[in-house]
């Protein structure tokens, strides 16, 4: 049994085990009955050997089952506004005492983003012609709010810790009082049953007492179990009653084994591990089981515990690999940034192209995720140094290219004049092409000081807007085909209603897709008829859907559709739609960024591994885009927002 426990008993509890076993040997040596001596010695050894390590650190508890690494990754993807909302929620939480880890990680991420904001503001200030010594950064509203709520959290947490320390001291007094009751019970002259009933009540009350200071744990534990052993010597519980108690303990430990075995299927590694520690604490409190079952029940419990520990170890190994891969990706970006810094830039366009590359690398950097904590500061310093060097060099060059700015200004004035002339024309096709070309030419022109650029852009944009508004007014007024389109849609609705489907699911789906395609190809109809036609067409299509068999993805989408269709809260639906749109946009931006910048990794030491990692991310992004676009379409259909 000692070999079984050697990997799970912590140093404090090993002292308890050794002390209790020594006291057991002393008592046994003084026993007079041979059979009783063997029985008591065996039960005491077994009881001591079953003490497992489950010491909780209240300072590190957290309501979440996420690890430090997972939380670091999670908060690194948030904005300063989102982090401020997180610390606000934390400060208002009733369980503020359990959130120390979260508060530190939130604050670290917020400080990093604030430092980035300061650097960007400084770079912009210098690019606009400012002098570095004059640069000042004043904390914004988000920063002020964040500091306010972080201070509130610390005040509340300090109050809680003081309150908990008081409670722990009270619990020490309670446990000492229980020990005194147990000592008095050893001298009681009552009947065996009365003494044993009181003994059971004392054990229950001992287990119910809450946490105590760590410094008191070992001493109280040793005193308690010494008196327990003395009690069994004093009252000499008869064999049958003892066997009944052992059987009750066996049943309790079997239940704990089943609970541990159930935790093997728990998807959250941290949740299962935390639950395992609580079960170990309960196991320690139960006591002896029959000798012939002792080895068997311990092996069952230890085997299930080892499996959970192995799952946890494998999980953290996998997380470690992800952090290492992220580090390799960031090293590759640093190497690419260093290559850009070494380029010989001969024109403003080359500088602007390189600036776009550096900005894309910064965006890519933010999507990669966390790296091992020991490497985090060094790799960020390396990348940021390249950013600083590049933009400092760019500023110096652009100061020398100020003469080109006048030429760029004149070119944009000329484009404004041309755009204003085009805005009066009505040859829509040619004029549109010419105006779009002017817009492309506008983007090709180099830098113009912001105070002049804004005015020029407003003038150019005004001419463009005027042309396209005139064009839109012309086409809106052209409704000659609306009556014809109305007849086409009514004819298609009848065709859908009368269509007979076969047994081939694929053919049925293709037929419905074809109907929807035909519907989309028919252009505008009178506005007064639009809603009626849409409802009739949707009703005809939906009437045939039940003939199709739905696969897993269709089932998920239909479930989502039901939830949307049964919601009467327009505000919630609108909020859900905006959320999905923003999510799709963000996924597409990330996908575009990954696709454009995959070449950054081509010359790195771990090129194939990194390429595989990014391709996996890209494939997952595409799948998620498809699923969210399907959800968005369902919301549109449920609110009759189709335009045709």
N, C-alpha and C positions, 0 to 999 in steps of 0.2 A: 504493500500500500504506500510506503514511503516513496518508492520509485515512481508510482503513479502521480504523486502530488508534487514532486520536486520541481516541476516546471510551472506550477500555478500558485504556490504559496509565496507571499511576499515576505521581506525580512522581518517586519513587525510581527506578522502572524506566525512565522517560524519560531520566534521567541515564545509565543503563546503555546505552540505545539510542544516544544521541548520542555517548557516549564511544567505543563500539565502532565506530560508523560512521566516526568521525574516524580511529581507528587503522587501519581498513580502507583508507581513502583513502591514508594515509601508506605502507602496505605496497604497495599497488597501484602507486603512483607510482614505486616502486623496482624493479618487476618488469621483466624483460627480454623475456619472451615475450609477444607481443601476444595470442595466443589464450588463453594461460593467464591473463593479466591480466584479460581480459574475463570469463572463467569464474569466477575467484576473487572478483572484485569483485561480480558478480551474486549469487553464493551467499552471500557475507558480508552484503550488504545485505538479502537476503531473510531470512537467519537472524536478523539484528538486528531487522528490522521485525516478526517474528512473536512477539517477546516480549510476553506478555500479563500483565495485572495480576491476580495471585492471591496477595496477601500475607495470611496468616492471623494473626489476633490470638488467641493462646492464652488470653489472659485473658477473652475473650468467648465461648469455645467452650462449647457445651452439647450434651449427648447428645440432647436433644429437637430436633425440627424446628419447634417452635412459636415464634412471635414474642413480643416483649415485650407487645404488646397482647393477644394470645391468652392468655398466661400470666396477665396482670393480670385479665382477665375470669374466667379459670378459678379463681384463688385468691380472688377477691372473693365467690364463691358458697359458700366453705367456712366451716365453723364453727371455733371456736378449737381444739376437740378434733382436727378433721381437719387443721388447719394444724400442730398439734403433732406429729401422726403423720407429716406430710410432712417436717418438719425432722428428725425422728428418722430416717426413711429416708435422708434426705440425709446426715446425719452418719455413718451406717453404710455409705454407698455406697463402693465401691472406686474409683469415678470422681469422687471429691469435688472434684478440681481443675476439673472441667468445669461445676460447678453454681453458680458465683458469682451469675449472674443470678437463678436460682431462689431462692437463699437470701435475696437482698435483697427480692424481691417477696413471698415468704412472710412475712418479718419485717414488711414494711409493712402487709400485710393483717392480721396478728396484732395489731399495735399499734393499728390502727383499731378492730378488734373489742373489744380490751381497753378502749379509751377509751369505747366505747359501753356496755360492761358497767359501767364505773365511773359513768358518767352515770346509767344506769338504777338502779344501787344507791343512788346519792345521792338521786335523785328519790323512790325508795321510802322511804328513810330520812326524808326531809323530809315526805313524805305521811303517814308514821306518827307524826308529831309531833316528830321529832328537830330539833336545832339544827344549822345548817350548820357551825358551828365545831367541833362534836363529831364530824363525819363522818370516818371513816377507812376506807380500802379496803386490805385485806391481800391480797397476791397469792395466788391459789388454786393448787391442785396443778398444773393445766394450765400456768399461767404459769411456775411453778418448773421444770417438766419442759421447757418450751419453751426457756427461757434456758439450761438445762443442755446440751441437745443443740445449741443454736446455738453455744455456746462450744466444744463438742467439735468441731463442724464447722470453726470458724475455726482451731483448733489444728492439725487434720489438714491443712487447706488450706495453712497457712503452712509446714508440714513439706514438703508436696509442692512448693510453689514454690521452696523452697531446694534441694530435690533436683533439680528441673528446671533451675534455673540452673546447677548443677554439671554436669549432663549437656550443656547447651548450650555451656559452656566447653570441655568435652571434645570436643564436635563441632567447635568452631573449630580445635582442635589437629589433629583428624583431617583437616579440609579443608586446612589449611596443609601437612600432610604430603603429601596428594595433589597439591597444587600443586607441591611440591618434586619429587615423582616425575615430574610432567609436564615440569618444567624440565629434569630430567636426561634425559628421553626425547628432548628436542630435540637433545641432543648425542650420542645413541647412534649407534653405527656398525653396528648389526645389519641384517639383511635387512629389506626393506620389509614383508613379511608378519609377521615377528616384532614389528616396531615397531607395526604397525597393530593386531595382536592385543592387545598391551599397552595401546595407546591405548584400545581398546574396553573393556578391563577397568577402566582408570582412570575412564572415563566412568560405567560401571555403579556403581563404588564411590562416586563423587561423589554420584550420585542417591540412594544408599542411606543416606547420612549424614543424621541427623535434624535437628531444628530448632537454630538458633543465635540468639544475641542480635541484635535488630534493628540495633543499631549496627554489626554486622559484616557484614550482608547485602550492602550495596552494594559495599564494597571487595572482598570475596571473589568476588562475582559478576563484577566487572569484570576482576580478575586471571585468573579461570578462563577467561573467554571470550577474553581477549587471548592467553593461551597456546594455546587451541584454534586461533585464527587463525594463530598462529606455527607451530603443528604442521603445518597444511595447507601453509604455505609451505615448511617444512623438508623434509618427506618427499615433497612433490610427488606425492601419490597419483595413480596413473594414472587416466585418464578412465573406464575400464570399472569399476574398483573404486569410484570416486566415484559413478558412475551407480547402481551396486548399492546403495550406502549411501543415495543419494537415493530410490531406489525403496522401500527398507525404511522410510524416514521417511514416504514418501507413504502406504504401507499403514497405518502406525501412525496417521497423521492421519485417514485415511478411517475407521478404527475409532473414533477419538474423535468424528468428525462423527456417526457412527451412534449413539453413546452419547448425545450431546447431543440429537439428534433424538428419541431415545427418552424423554428427560426431559420433553419437551413434554407427554406423556401422564401424567406423574407427578401424582397428585392433591394431594400435599403441596407447596405453593409453596416453603416454607422448605427442605424436603428437596431439592427439585430445584435450588434456587439454591445450596445448599451443595455439592451434587455438581458443579454447573457450575464453581464455583471450583476444585475439585480437578482437574477435567478441563483447565481453563485452565493450571494449574500443569504438568500432564503435557505439554500442547501446547508450552509454553515450553521444556521440556527436550528435545524430540525433535530439532529441528534442521531443515536444509534439505530441500526437495523439488525435483524437476525444475522448471526455470524455466517450462516450458510449462504446468505444472500448479499453479504457485504461486498465481496469482491466483484460479483456479477453486476450489481447496481452501479458500483463506482465505474466499472469499465464502460458500461452503457453511457453514463453521464459524461465521462471523459472523452469518449469517442465522438459524441455529438458536439461537444465543446471544441474539440480539435478541428472538426470540419469547419465550424464557423470561423475559428481563428485562421484556418488556411484560406478560406474565402476572402477574409479581410486582408490577409497578407498579399494574395494574388491581386486584389483590387488596387492596393496601394502601389504594387509593382507596376500595374498598368498605368496608373495615374502618373507615376514617376517617369515612365516611358514617354507619356504625352508631354510632360514638362520638358524633357530632354529634347524631344522633337521640335517643340516650340523654340527652344534655345538655338537649335541648329538653323531653323528658319530665320530667326532674328540675326544670327551671325551672317547668313547669306545676304540679308538686306544691308547689313553694315558694310559688307564687302562691295555690294553694288553702289552704295552711297559713297564709299571711298573712291570707287572708279569714276563716278560723276564729278567728284571734287577735283580729280586730277585732269579732267578734260581741258582742252584749250578752246575757249569760247571766243568766236570771232564776231558775232553779231547779237543783236537784241533777241532775235528769234531763237538762236541757239541757247541763250540764257533762259528765255521763257520756256523752251522745251525741257531744259534740264530742271527748271523750277517745277514744272508739272510732274516730272519723274520723281523729284524729291517729295513733293506733296503726296503723290500716289504711294510712295514707299511709306510715308508716315501713316496714311490711311490703312495700308496693308498691315503695318506694324500693330495698329490698334485692334485688328481683327484676329490676330494670331492667338492671343491668350497669354497666360502667365508662364514664367520660366522658373526653374529652381530658385528658391529664395536667396541662396548664396551667390547666384550669378545675376540677380535682377538689377542691382545698382550698377554693376560694371558694364553690362551689355547696354543699358539705357544711356549711360555716360558716353560710351563709344559712339552710339548712333547720334545722340544729341550734339556731340562735338563735331561730327560731320555736317549736321544741319547748320550749326552756328558758323562753321568755317565757310560753307557754301554761300549762305546769305550775306555774310560779312564781305566776301569777295565780290558778290554780285552788287552790293551797295556801292563799293568803291568803283567798280566799272561803270555803273549807271550814273554816278556823279560825273564821270568823264564823257558820258554820251548825252549830256543835257542838250547839246546843240541839235541832236536828232529830234528832240521833242517838238521843236518849232515846226519842223518839216511834217511830223506826224499830225500835229494840230491842223496844218493847212490841208493835208490830205482828208482829214475827217470833215473839215468845213466843206470841201468839194463834194464829198459823199452826201452831206446834208442837202446841198443845193440840188444834186441829182435826184435824191429821194423826194424832195418837195415838188420837183417837176413831174415825177412819175405819179405822185399822189393825185394829180388832176386828170390822169388818163383813164380810158375806159376799155382799152384793148387788154382785157383781163389776163389772157394767157401770157402774152409777151411781156406785159408790164410786171406780172408776178415773177417771172423768171429773172427779169432785170433787177427787181427789188431784192429778191433772194440772193442774187449775185453780189449786190451792194452790201448786204448783211455779211456775206462771207468775206468780202473785201475789208469790211470794217474790222472783223476779227483779226485780219492779217496785219493791220497797222500796229505799229509798236506803241510804246508807252507815251502817255500824255498825263501831265500833272492832274491830280484828282479834282482840284477846284475848277479846272477847265473841262476835264473829261466828263464830269457829271452834267454840265450844261449842254455840251455837244451831244451827249447820249440822249438827253431829254428832247433835244431838237430833232435828232435823227429818228428816235422812237415815235415821236409825234407824227412825223410824215408817214412812217410805216403804218401806224395805227389808222391814220386817216384813210389810206389807200384800202386797207383790208376791211375797214368798216363800210366804205363805199361798195366794195365788192360783195360783202355779206348782205348788205341791204338790197343789192341788185338780185342776188340769187334767192333771198328770202321772198322777194316779191314774185318770183317766177314759180307759180304753183299750177301750171297748166296740166301737169300729169297726175295731180292728186286724185282726181275722179277715176282715172284709169287704174291707178294703183289700188284704190278702194275695191274695184271690181275684181282685180287679181287676187287680193287677199281673201275676199269672201269666197271666191272660187276654190282657193287652196284649202280653206277651212272645211268646205264640203268634201273635198277630196280626202282630207285626213280622216274625217268622221266615217266615210264609207270604205276606207282602206281595210282590207282583210289581211291579217298577219298569219304567217305559218308557224311551224314548230321550231324553226331554226332561230336561235337567239341572236346570233351574229347578224343574220339577214334582217331581223326585226329592228335591231339597234341601228343598222345602217339606213334602214328605211326612215326611221324617225329623225336621224341626223340629216338625211336628205330633205325631209320636210322643213326642218328648222333652217337649213341652208337656203332653201327656196324662199322661205319667209323673210330671211335677212336680206336677200337680194332685191326684194321689192322695196322701192323707196317710199318717201313720205306719203301719208294719207291725210285727209282733213282732220284737224285736231279734235273736233267734236266726236269723231268716230274711232279715234285711236284706242281709247281705253276699252270700248266694247269689243273691238276686233281682237285686241290682245287677250282679253279674258276668254273669248270663245276659242281662239287658237290654243291657248294654254290648257283649257278644259279638254279639248279634243286630244291633245298630246298626252295629257295625264291619264286619260281614260285608257290608254293602251299600255302604260308603264307596268301595270300590275301583271301583264302577261309575260314580263321578262324576269329571269332569275338574276338575283343581285349577288355580286361577288363581295369580298371583304371590303374593298375600298368603296364600292357603291353603298354597302351597308353603313359604313362610317359617314359618308356624305349624306345619305338619307336620314340618318339619325340627327345629324346636324341640321338638316333641312327642317325636320319636325320641330326641333327646339326653336328655330327661328320663326317658323310659321305659327307656333302656339304662343309666341310672345306678343303681348298687347302693349308693351312699353316701347313707344317709338324712340324715345331718347336712348334706351338701351340698344336697340337695333342700330340706330345711327352711330352710336359710339363703337359698337362691334364692327361696323363696316369701315369706319375710319381706322380702327386698330388693324384690321386685315390689310387694308390698302397700304398703310405705313409699313407693315411687316413685309409685304410683297416688294415694296420699293427698296427697303433696306436689303432684302435678300438679293434682289437684282443688282444693286450697287456692289454688294460684296462679291457676287458671282462675276460681274464685269471686271472688278478690280483684280480678282484672282486670275481670271483668264488673261488679262493684259499684262500681268506681272509674273506669270509663271516662269518666264525666262530669267527672272532674277536668280533663280535657284540652279540654273543649268550648270554653272561652273563651281558650285559648292562641293565640299568633300562628300556630302551625303545626298547628292543630287537625286538619285533614284528614290531613296526613302522619302525625301521631302516632296518630290513630285507625286508620289503615291498618296501621301497624306493630304496634299491639296486637292488632288483629283477626287479623293473620297469626300472631302468637304464640299467640293463643287457638285458632285452627284447628289449628295444629301440636300444641298440648297435647291437644285432643280426639282427634286421630288417635293420639297416643302412648298416651293412656288406653285407647282401644279395643284397641290392639295388646297392651298389657300385661294388660288384663283377659282377653283371649283366652289369653295365656300362663298366667295364673294358673289359669284354668279347666282347662287341660291338666294342670297339676301336680296339681290336685285330682282329676281323673279318673284320672291314673296311679297315685295313692295310694289310690283308692277312698274319698275323703273326702266324697262326696255324702251328704247327710242323708236323701234320699228315694229 
